[in-house]
């Protein structure tokens, strides 16, 4: 059996970055920037007030106290968005709003809280030093300065900075498009009437949700146990998808392994045994003219979920040109004993108590048991060479998203 890390290395060697495209900022969200972005003008682009108050010359209010306020006539009102030129004369002030341009001649802003709020004449009860409550031109980002480097994942703050720096669009490797294909004659849509031998399809929903949680765009599909139908679906979807993920039809020696049958003889798809539980049977390769990476995951839902976390999610990141660090492991004390098969790394569902530093394995560790998976917030990782751990032992734990 192939170690988990060796199999992942094979996957990442094939999952190469997709070509960047130019997208508007809303569409670019969740993408990875493909070229450095610099500021097209200073940020802010003009001196402005950081508070509601009064623009003054600091020398005019240096003697202000609560007992002996300084009175100044209010020469003008400057709201945010005012583009008119304003000049402040000595011995006067201008009522100014947050974000409004500072009038020429002013070198401080007195917060409204230090005044009586007067409109024609204002009483100022506290001095403001030069520069107080002023945002200077370029004090956030200078013109031409690097704002967001290539390789950055574009979240809300990066999108906002690009917009503030004058960019309407960005060259990005967009969120990967992932086609999820559940196979099986037994599958039917949730909520439809069941007949004996049928089950409601959960895997396509599970994997599509995992794709979205990992930052991708998911499309759900369901295909019957017909090799020709599987091949047709893969051919069609490979033209538009960045990754293909199937579940089911790859068991170790079953007669009706439709995905294996469909890809029999395909030179660029290999089926492997990986030293893990759940999820030992795995398949990976490329299909279609676009050479789209294909994951064939086991049909049991927990096996599919664990496989997604370990292999598919890093491949999604690789398609965007970024390296995803291995899931961090943290130590936690087992509250009950656990067992694991020899020569396989186990991923047991558990509930991690962060405050207590303990982890409790859940009952129902079968790879078909979604109930325990839905309750779990962590996977307990039992190494390949370990077959049992006792209550009180310290285990490595991987938190679930």
Residue, then its C-alpha position, 0 to 999 in steps of 0.5 A: x500500500x502507498x503511504x498517504x504522503x506519497x500518494x498526495x505527492x503523485x496527485x500534486x505533481x499532476x494538478x498543475x495551475x490553471x491559466x489566469x484570466x482577467x476578471x472583474x473584482x466581484x468575480x475575482x473574489x476567491x481567486x489567486x492573484x497572478x500578477x502583482x497589483x500596485x496602487x494607481x494613486x496614493x491612498x488616500x488621494x488627498x488630505x482629509x479629516x479622520x473625524x467629524x469636527x472643525x478644521x483649524x490652524x493649531x496655533x489658533x486653539x493652543x490656549x483652549x481649556x474647558x474653563x476658558x474655551x476659544x471661540x472661532x467663527x465657522x467660515x464654511x461647511x465641508x461635507x464628505x464628497x465636497x470637491x470645491x476648493x476651500x481655504x482657511x483664514x487665520x482665526x477661523x475654522x471650518x466645520x468638517x465631516x469624516x473623510x472630507x478634504x482638508x481645507x488649505x491652511x488648516x493643520x489640525x482637526x478639533x473633534x466635535x466632542x471637544x466643542x459645543x457643536x456650534x454652526x456659526x460660532x464654535x466654542x473649543x475647549x481643548x487644543x489640537x496639536x498639528x496633524x491631529x485627526x488628519x489622514x495625510x495623502x498617501x499615508x496608507x499606500x503610496x502611488x506605485x506601491x505594491x498593494x497585493x502580491x502575486x499568489x495572494x488569495x483574494x478575500x474581502x480585504x484584498x478585494x477592497x484594497x484593489x478597489x481603493x487602489x483604482x483596480x476594477x479587475x484583476x488577473x487571477x487563477x479563479x476559484x476552481x470549477x469542480x464537477x462532482x459525480x455520484x455513481x450508482x443505480x441505487x441512488x435517488x434524489x433526497x425526498x423522493x419515494x424510496x423503494x427497497x434497494x434504493x438510498x437517497x444520494x448524500x455523497x454528491x451533496x457532501x462533496x459539493x459542500x466540501x468543494x464550496x467550503x474549500x473555496x471552489x465552485x461545485x456542480x453536482x451530477x449523478x450517473x447510473x452504473x453504466x460504463x458508457x454513461x460514466x465515460x460520456x459524463x467525464x468527457x463532457x464535464x472535463x471540457x469545462x471543469x478544473x477538477x473531476x471527482x467521482x464517488x463509488x464504483x472503485x471497490x477492491x474486487x467488486x463485480x460492479x465497479x462501474x468507474x473502474x470498468x469505465x476507465x479500464x485500460x486508460x493509460x493516465x488513470x491509476x487505481x491504488x491502495x493507500x495505507x489509510x482507513x477509511x479510504x484505502x481504495x483510491x484512483x487518480x489521473x487525467x481525462x479528456x482533451x483538456x487533461x483534467x485531473x480526476x479523483x475517483x473516491x470510494x463510495x462510502x461517505x466517510x471514506x469520500x469525505x476523509x479522502x477529500x480533505x487529504x487529497x482533493x482540497x490540496x489539489x484544488x489549491x494547486x490548481x490555483x497555483x498555491x501550496x496548501x500546508x498539510x492540516x495541522x495536528x494538535x495533541x489531545x488526550x484520549x478519553x477512551x481507548x481506540x483500535x486501528x488496523x496494522x499498516x494503515x493510518x486511521x482517521x477516527x471521528x471524534x469530538x475535540x474539547x479545546x479547553x480541556x485538551x481532550x478528544x473523545x472518539x465517537x461511537x459508529x466508526x464505520x465508513x458508511x456512518x454519517x451520523x458520527x461524521x456529522x457530530x465530529x469536529x476532529x479526526x483522531x490520527x492513529x499512525x500506521x505502526x500503532x494498533x491500539x491507544x489507551x485512555x490517557x494516551x496523547x493522540x494527534x488530532x486534525x480539526x475539521x472545518 
